[in-house]
Amino acid sequence: MPTHTATTGYDRYRQTHVEASLGHASPLQMVIMLTDGLLDEFERLRGHIANRRFEAKAQSISRCLAILVGLECALDEEAQSEPVRQVAELYQYCRALVGQAGVELSTVPLDRARMLMTALRDAWRSALKEGR
């Protein structure tokens, strides 16, 4: 059974575009790009769960968790502010939801994580537009 990891021309183009964009991105833009990548991976994971592609599901869960850990590590922990703590807790909660989705083979926890991360990404986009 295929694992659906074959690289297409579009995937290679997108990877090259992402790598080029990272070179010129602000920290906030990089967080938005990582969050967009996480949301894309949530959709792939959703498909793997729905279609019972267990090996691909495991790989996708690993990618989701790695992105969430990366996002959490990017937080300014030295700021020790309440918003930073809350965002860190949100990332941790989403990691738990991804794990739950994988164990239960259910997309319900994944949909919750997607909703939360979409709201956060939209807030980051608004902050970027406002120049914060």
N, C-alpha and C positions, 0 to 999 in steps of 0.2 A: 504494500500500500504506500503511495507517495506521501511524503511529509509536507509537501507544499512549501518547500524552502528554495525552490529553483529561482535563480536570479533572472529577471527579465531585463530587457533593454531599458524599460521605464524605471525599474528598481535601481539600476546602475546610474541612470541619469539623476534620479532623485538623491541618491547617496552622494554623488559628486556635487550636486547643488547644495545639499546640507553642509558638506565639508567646506565648500567655498563660502557659504553664508556665515559659518561659525567664525571664520577669520575676521569678520568685520562686525560681529554682533556684540552688543552691550550685554552685561550680565542678565538684565531683564529679558532681552530678546532671546538669549540662550535658554532661559527658563521657559519661555513661551514655546520655543522650538522643541525642547524636551517634552513639555506637556503635550504638544501636538503629536509627537511621536508616541507618547504613552497612549493617547486616545486612539491613534491608529492601531496600536498593538492590542488595545482592549477589543477592538472590532475583530481583529484576526483571532484573538483568543475566544471570543464569542462564537465564531464560526467553527473553531476546532472543537469546542465543547458540544455545540449543537450536532456536529457531524461525527462525534466520537473518534476524533483523530488524536489518540492519546499521546503519542510521541510529540506531535506538533503542539499539542496543548501544553505539555511539560516545558518545551522550549519557549513557548510564548509566555508562560507564567514566569519563567526565569528572566526573560527580557523585561516584562512589566515590573518585577520586583527590583531589578537592577536600575531601571529608570527612576523608580520611586526612591530608592536609596540615594541615587545621584542627586535627585532634587532636594532631598533632606540634607545631604552633605553640603549643598550649595547655600543653605541658609546661614545667615550671619548669627551664629550662636553667641558671639561676644556681645551682641546687642542686648541679649537677655530681656527682650521686650515681650509683652503678652501676645502681640500678633505673631511674632516669630515662633513662640511656643505653640500657639494654636495651629499654625500651618504645619509645624513638625508633627503634631498629633494627627492632623488630617492625613498626612502622608503615611503615618504608621497605621491609621485606621484603614486606608485604602490598601495597604499591603495585606492586612488581615482579611479584607474583603476578597482580594485576588486569591489568596490561599483558600478561603472558604469556597469560592467558586470552583476551584480546581478539585477540592476534596469531594464536594457535593455534586459535582458535574452539573451545576446550576448557573444560569446566566443572571439570576436575580441579584446576587451580591455584586456581580460585575457591573450590572446596570446602575446600581447605587454608586459604585466607585466612579463610573463614567460621568454620572450626573454631577457629583461633587467636584471632580477634576475639571469638568467643562465650565462650571461656575467659577472656579478659581482661575482657570486660564482666561476666561472673559474679563475677570477683575484685573489680571495682569495686563491684558491688552488695553483696558481702559486707562490704567496707570501709565502705560507707555505713551498713549496718545496725549495724556495730560502732562507728560514730561516729568513724571515723578521719579 
